[in-house]
Amino acid sequence: MLQVTAAHSWTDGWISNVTIWGIADDHTWLDNINNLIRKDAPLPFDAQFQAKYAYWGMIEVIKTLTPTHLPITPQSALAAQGTPANSSDSVWNTIPTMKTPQSGTLQAQVKTLWDQHNLYAHVAVKDITKTATDKIDLFVDDNGIKKYTFARNDAQITEGSDDYVLQASIPLAGNLGKQVKFDVRVTDMGINDGTEHGSNGVIVSWSDPRNVQDNDSLGYGALTYIDATKAASVLYGTPTIDGEMDSMWANAPVYTTDVMVEQHNNAVAKAQFRSIWDENNLYVYAVMKDSVLNDANVNTWEQDSVEIFVDQNNGKTENYQDDDGQYRINFKNVKTVGGHAKQNNYTSATKLIDGGYVIEAAIALDTIVPKTGTMIGFDFQVNNAQDSGSRDSVFTWNDPAGQSYQNTSRFGVLMFEPKPTSSQTGSTSTPTSDGFNKVEDQKGGKVEQNGAIIDLPAGVIGKDIIVVVKKLSDPSHLNTDPNLKLAGDVYEINKDVAGPFKKSVTITLPFNTSLLDDAHEVALYWYNEEIGNWVKLDDIKVNQEKGTVSGSVTHFTKFAVLLADKPAPVAALTDIKGHWAEAGIQALVKAGVIDGYQDGSFRPEAAVTRAEFVSMIVKAFHLRATGSAGFTDTGSHWAKEAIATASTLEIVDGYEVGNFGPDDNITREQMGVILARAAHLAPANSGLAYKDSGDVSDWAQGPLAALTAKGVLNGYEDGTLKPKAFSTRAEAAVIIIRILDAQQVQ
């Protein structure tokens, strides 16, 4: 205790006795003295009369020793990628909180983010005694200690009623997986009120309990840089829970389970899901790709099933709170639960489909009041069972840790979008509403509304119609091709009579001419709700002086003027003149879907590989998706991105051994199935009437029948289909053009 005396510079007086309180300790020097009954007194010296950590703890409270005699256990945490605009940016709600110890009323809650250039810190301090000497210190050790101090009156601090919040950026290069030594120290100097303890001050740190971060970084915590937390927009609506995708789901964004948690034998648990909300429930609709379904295992989590994880207050905690639930549903609609989930607080329906199953669920949001802007923690997990019954793969939307059943800190986040206005619902027009335009069928007419012009010829549909034109106030829910940019508003055009027009209708929309330059072109596009893509009209007329674009359509939907890069000039092909597929080849080459060879040839009779055809499909349908294919032989292939896109959208399958065979020649039946899936054609039950229909594989019967019924797929002159024959480049080009034309007419 001499060091204590010296530290306080006491020059007179004396200590008669010292009482030490603490936890019972079996290793004190009293253990072997005079047969004392009490041998476990909490004393600072052990049986060998050596100083214990308890002794050094008392010393280092009042005097810093270098090096320290105390054990140091630094904290560790994850920092997600993200660039916040300010301290109230919603990105801060996507990550968990790191808390300092609490001393009196002083405590800080810390969050961190990173990007390529900075480490961001968000520090919320609970401190009711506001003084100019209160401060926050941030420390990093990046080849040397760097300290950043922010007084309570700093411009980067926002004051609350009894707290204050700092958002600060520390210049620090970042990359995925990087580890950074980091700490936060908060000082509350208190108020000198004249009492014995007035203005003594309190200090708390996130990691170093010694609060000596200026001296060394031994106590700094370790931040590990991880991917950004996924955040998804959730539209408003109330679907019927029956396993069917009704119109309520049409505009809901689609998300995929592409985060691997567990995998054996290259098995992949794939799902696409959507979500919507209302004042009572969170709704989820998901399609699982799984050719063999199994529920033989007694462990429900090892059956073919999905698990929906909901953290209603978005607490992002390491252990479940009262609002956190695990909602498991297998392919037979057997429900099992964990946490807040109960059999009576969610409903579900399942449906078996070709190559998988569908689940639709309504989960009660019964611990919060759902409203526009609400953010909840959420994740979606797919369990894939082997044929033998054990689980061979687990994939999720966001959480890679495999602890979602008890830990919500790695959940993604759902953000509730506003209720749609009348201009966003796409509801059928009624003649009594203001702004609706009646067009007499026998006369035809012109509708001019909200800047759009629609010319309808006489006899366009066979009866008088009501037409309404609305601008979408928020088109963000529409999928956008990264190669396309809006050059004006998105218009939704409706009529009160169902069915396509009998004659072409001309639509003219305005656009922003200042966006047009020598490298870009504008065109009129319509939005294909089935595949979620913009489709360019064929007969485009651009009036740059008036700033308008016109085109002809046979149906109403959403339309917009979009800006795109000008295509490179198409070289004349030397070997397709007079070929039966010349027109289709030229159209597809012009659209940038397929190219000729460097020698100027097209080689129409050459075979097409599986990779080449998938690449054509992705370009032709403007397909986009994020995810990996999971095949063993596409990782370094030139078409790996196109294959991954098609695989994520469940348009293509690999072989049973887990490979894709990208350089294998594609057969006519394989080509037809891929095309039908890309076009969202439902399998037909009408059968096939070709002479060799018996040669068609079972899995190809329905899709090929659908293509035949639509006039897209034709046989040869001898009445055969030749399903196992390899497709030629000419055949591939023509069948793609036919399906695109068929969809345009719809």
Secondary structure, DSSP 8 states (H G I E B T S, - for coil): -HHHHHHHT--S----------S--S-SGGGGSTT-S------SB-TTS-B-HHHHHHHHHHS--SS-SS-----EEEEEE---SSTT-GGGGGS--EE---BTTBEEEEEEEE-SSEEEEEEEEE-SS--TT-EEEEEEESSSEEEEEEETT-TTEEE-SSEEEEEEEEE----TT-EEEEEEEEEE-----SSTTTT--EEEESS-TT--TTT-STT-EEEEEE----EEEEEE-----SS---GGGTTS--EE--EEEEESTT---EEEEEEEE-SSEEEEEEEEE-SS----SSSGGGSSEEEEEEETT----SS--TTEEEEEEETT--EEEEET--TTSEEEEEEEETTEEEEEEEEE--SS---TT-EEEEEEEEEEE-TTSSEEEEEESS--SS-TTT--TT-EEEEE-----HHHH-----TTSTT-EEE-TTT-EEEEETTEEEEE-TTSSSS-EEEEEEE-S-GGGS---TT-EEEEEEEEEEESS-S--SS-EEEEEE--GGG--TTEEEEEEEEETTTTEEEE-SS-EEETTTTEEEEEESS-SEEEEEEEE--------SS-TT-TTHHHHHHHHHTTSS---TTS---TTSB-BHHHHHHHHHHHTT----S----TT-TT-TTHHHHHHHHHTT-----TTS---TTSB-BHHHHHHHHHHHTT-----S---STTGGGS-HHHHHHHHHHHHTT-----TTS---TTSB-BHHHHHHHHHHHHHHHHH-
